[in-house]
Amino acid sequence: MKTLADRIKFLPIEQDIVKSSSLDLSHIGKQVIEGKVIEVGPEIEEVRIGDIIRFNEKTPVYLEEKDIKVGFIMESDVLLIMGNEKEG
């Protein structure tokens, strides 16, 4: 698979849904709102390989690549760049 245009390929980072004082979401299990960028299309301007990105959980498209779940998202749908694993 080749990442095209303004698309970002990432490995999903699952997070446990926690119970707040007013709302119990523990029955939902896990959500994906972050990912580690593993490939970027040629039109990407801000996001780099290794970045940890945050996005709306309903935005990405997920596919299986060599038995690994990967996500694809447009750069304009990235809400935050949390940092880069290379920066520590």
C-alpha positions as CSV (number, residue, x, y, z in Angstrom):
1,M,0.0,0.0,0.0
2,K,1.2,3.5,-0.9
3,T,0.0,6.5,1.0
4,L,-1.2,9.2,-1.4
5,A,-1.7,13.0,-1.5
6,D,-2.6,14.5,1.9
7,R,-3.1,11.1,3.7
8,I,-1.3,9.9,6.8
9,K,-0.9,6.2,7.6
10,F,-0.6,5.4,11.3
11,L,-0.7,2.6,13.9
12,P,-3.6,3.0,16.2
13,I,-3.0,3.6,19.9
14,E,-5.9,2.1,21.9
15,Q,-6.9,3.8,25.2
16,D,-9.1,2.5,27.9
17,I,-12.3,4.4,28.4
18,V,-12.3,5.6,32.0
19,K,-15.1,6.3,34.4
20,S,-15.7,9.9,35.2
21,S,-17.7,11.1,38.2
22,S,-20.8,11.7,36.1
23,L,-20.6,9.2,33.2
24,D,-19.6,5.5,33.1
25,L,-18.3,4.5,29.7
26,S,-16.4,1.4,30.9
27,H,-18.8,-0.9,29.0
28,I,-17.5,0.5,25.7
29,G,-14.0,-0.8,26.3
30,K,-11.4,0.9,24.2
31,Q,-11.3,3.9,21.8
32,V,-8.8,5.0,19.3
33,I,-8.1,8.8,19.3
34,E,-4.3,8.7,18.9
35,G,-1.9,7.0,16.5
36,K,1.8,6.8,15.7
37,V,2.5,8.0,12.1
38,I,4.4,5.4,10.0
39,E,4.0,6.9,6.5
40,V,2.9,10.2,5.0
41,G,1.8,11.2,1.5
42,P,3.7,13.7,-0.7
43,E,1.4,16.6,0.1
44,I,1.8,16.5,3.9
45,E,3.1,19.7,5.3
46,E,3.1,19.5,9.2
47,V,3.0,15.9,10.3
48,R,6.1,13.7,10.2
49,I,6.9,10.0,10.5
50,G,7.2,9.1,14.2
51,D,4.7,11.8,15.4
52,I,1.9,10.9,17.8
53,I,-1.3,12.4,16.5
54,R,-4.7,12.9,18.0
55,F,-7.9,12.9,16.0
56,N,-11.7,12.4,16.2
57,E,-12.3,8.6,16.7
58,K,-14.9,8.5,13.8
59,T,-12.6,10.1,11.2
60,P,-10.0,7.4,10.2
61,V,-10.4,4.5,7.8
62,Y,-8.9,1.2,9.0
63,L,-7.5,-1.6,7.0
64,E,-5.4,-4.7,7.6
65,E,-1.9,-4.7,6.2
66,K,0.1,-7.9,6.7
67,D,-2.2,-8.8,9.7
68,I,-1.6,-5.4,11.3
69,K,-4.4,-2.9,11.7
70,V,-3.4,0.5,10.2
71,G,-5.4,3.7,9.9
72,F,-5.5,6.4,7.3
73,I,-6.5,10.0,7.9
74,M,-6.3,13.3,6.0
75,E,-3.9,15.8,7.4
76,S,-6.7,18.3,7.8
77,D,-8.4,15.9,10.2
78,V,-5.5,15.8,12.6
79,L,-6.4,17.8,15.7
80,L,-3.1,17.8,17.6
81,I,0.5,16.6,17.1
82,M,1.3,15.2,20.6
83,G,5.0,14.9,20.0
84,N,7.5,12.7,18.2
85,E,8.9,9.5,19.6
86,K,12.3,10.4,18.3
87,E,12.3,13.6,20.5
88,G,11.8,11.5,23.6
